[in-house]
């Protein structure tokens, strides 16, 4: 009987999960360099900024290879794997950094961070879209 209830509710859960997605405030394509002692990426990707998070996606040959949802107090890799910002820093960056370090870094406009002592280099080179907004008469 529990299985029948689950199967009946599954479409509603799926629908609600898909319909409540927040739209990003800004989405920019970029070349992303993310180098730490345990993680190394130098590929194209996207930085999507939302009210309460930053979503980082890195692609290699058009295939997603790395994705993070960066919140003020936690970092999520994938939909179900989240860790406290302090723990993420301890595992990937440096335990010296504050819990919200990565969040504040990716909320800023120009991202070019070097920590030679800990071997960390994070840089985002945004792709410039050329457009002409002036109208000639």
N, C-alpha and C positions, 0 to 999 in steps of 0.2 A: 504494500500500500504506500509506503514512503517513497518508493521509486516512482509511482504514478504521480504523486504530488510534485516530486522533483521535476519530472518530465513536463508537467503542466506549467510549472513556474519558470522553467528554463528560458523560453522565448521572451518572457517579460524581463527577466534579469538581463538577457542579452540586449534587448531593446533599450532598456533604461541605461545600461552601461555605455551604449553607443550614442545615445541621444544627449547625454549630459556633458559631452566633451566641451571644454572651454576653448575658445578661439584665441590664438596667440595675439599679443599686442604688436609684435614685430617678428618677422622671420627673415633671416639673412643667410645666404650661402657664403661659404668661406673655406679657406684652407686652414686647417686646424693642426697645430703642433701640440701634442700632449705627451711630454716625456718625463717619466719618473723612473726610479730604480726598478719598478715592477710593471709599468705600463708604458708602451711606446707606440704613438700614432703620429703620422704625418700624411694626412689625406684630406680629401674634400669632405665637406659636411654642411650641416645646417645648425644655426643657433636660433632657437625659438624662445622668445621672452613672453612670459605670462605675468599676471599680477603677482602670483605667489611662488613661481618656480621658473627655472630656465631648463629647456630641453635641449640637450646636445646629442646630435646624431653624426656619426662619422662613417663614411662609405669608402670602400676600396673597389675599384672597377665596377661601380654602381651597386655593390652589395653592402648592406649595412653590417659593419663589423663591431661597432661600439655605440652604446646609447646610454645616456644618463639623464635622469630627472633630478635636478639640483634644487633642493628646497633650502630654506634658511637653517633648518635644524637636522635635515637628513638628506641622504643621497640614495636614489633608487636606480638600480640597473635592471632593466626589464620591468615587467608589471608587478612582480611579487617579491623581489629581492631588494629590500631597503635596509640601510644601516644608519645609525646615528652619525652626524657629521664628524664628531670627535673620533669615532671608530674608523670611518672612512679615511680621515687624515692619517690616523695611526697606520692603517694598512697600505695606503696608496701614496700619500704625500709625506707629511711629517707630523709627529705628535705635538710639535711646537705650535702648529696653526690653530686658530680659533675654530670653533664648530661651524661658523658661517663663512669661513674664508672663501671657499669655492663659489658660494652663492653671491657674495659681494663682488668677487672677481668677474664672474660672468654677467652680472647686472651692469657692470661698468661699460663704457663705450669702447675704449681702447684696451685690448687685452694683450699685454706683453709682460709676462712675469718670469723672472729668473731668480732661482735660489741655488747658487753654485755650491754652497755648503752641503745641501741635501740632494743635489743632482736633479733639480726640478726645473723644467722649462715649459711654460704654457703660453702659446701665442695664437691669436686668431687674426688672420688676414682676410677681412671681409671683401667679397667681390663687389666691385663698383659697377652699378648699372648705369650706363650712359643714357640719359634722356634729355630732351630739350623741351623745357616747359614754356619757353617764350613763344609767342605767336608773331609771325612776321606779317606785316600788312603791306 
